[in-house]
Amino acid sequence: MVLIRRYAVYLLGNLAINDHMKTQIAIEGGVLIIIKCMQTYPSNKTLIDSCCFALGRLSYRCEMNISLIAACGGIEALIDAMGNFRTEVCCSRICFLTRLRMS
């Protein structure tokens, strides 16, 4: 089941190709789903990678989604992921860059 979540979250990131799609994904609950996955499976590196990828795409130049991610606990989830995977260069870099975009 986690594998399906990983691919679904990654798909949400790939669908975030323009402002309209980013907004639509957020309206339909995509941001909340991604954050819930991060909170539910904090030690699953591949799922966290996909979540960070999707949040990064959804937050890029989209103030509404940045605010929504912060309001839904996304900042805390990213910080937790950075702590959980601090020795994993790829994952921690993705978390850091995603968090940096939201600053």
N, C-alpha and C positions, 0 to 999 in steps of 0.2 A: 504493500500500500504506500510506503514511503517513496518508492520509485515512481509511482504514478504522480504523487505530489511534486516530486522533484521536476518531472517533465512538464507538469501543468504550470508550475511557477516559472520555469524557464520559458515556456510558451508565452506567458503574460509579458515577460521582459521583451521577447522578440516582437510581440504585437505593439509595443510602445514605440511606434515609428514616427508619430507626429503628435502635436498638442491635442488634437481631437481624440485620438486613440488613448493617450495617457489619461485624459479627463474621463473618458468613458469607462476605462478599466477601473479607475478609482470610484466612480459613481456606482458601478456594479458590484463593488465590494472586493475587488482584487487586491488592493493594498492591505486591507484587514486580513484577508486570507494568507497573504505572504507573511505578515508579522505573526499571525497565529501559528504558522508552520515553524517559524524561528523559535517561538516560545515553547512549542510542544516538543520539538526535536532539536534541542540546543547542541547536542553532541554529534549530530549527523552531518559530517563535513560536506558531503556532496549536496545535500539539501540546502545547507546554509550557503554554500557557494552559489547555488541557483537563486536563492532568495536575495542575496546581496546583489547579484547581477540584475535581477528584476527591479529591485528598489532603486538601484543606480540608474537604470534606464527610465523608470517612471519619474524619478525626481529631477532628471537633467533638464534644467531651464523650465521648470514647472513649479512655481511657487505654491499653487494650490495643493499639489501632491506632497511637497515638502512639509507643509503645515499639517496635512492629514497624516503623513507618516509619523511626525512628531507626536501628534495628538493620540495616535493609536499605540504608542509605546515602541515605535520603531527605533528611536535613538537608543533606548535602553537595550533593545534586542541586538542592535549592531555593536554596542559596547560589550555586551556579554559574548557575542561571537568573536570579537577581537581578543577577549581574554581567554576564551576556550581554545582558540586556534592560534595563539601568539607564536608558536613555533612553525606553523604552516605558512610559509611565505605568501603563497598565492591567495589563500583565504584571508589572511590578515590584511593583505594589501587591498583586496576587493572591499573588505569591510571599511578600511580606513578611507579609501577613495569615495565610497558611497557616503560615509559620514561627512567627509570634507565637502562634498557637493551640497550637503544640507546646511552647512554653516552660513 
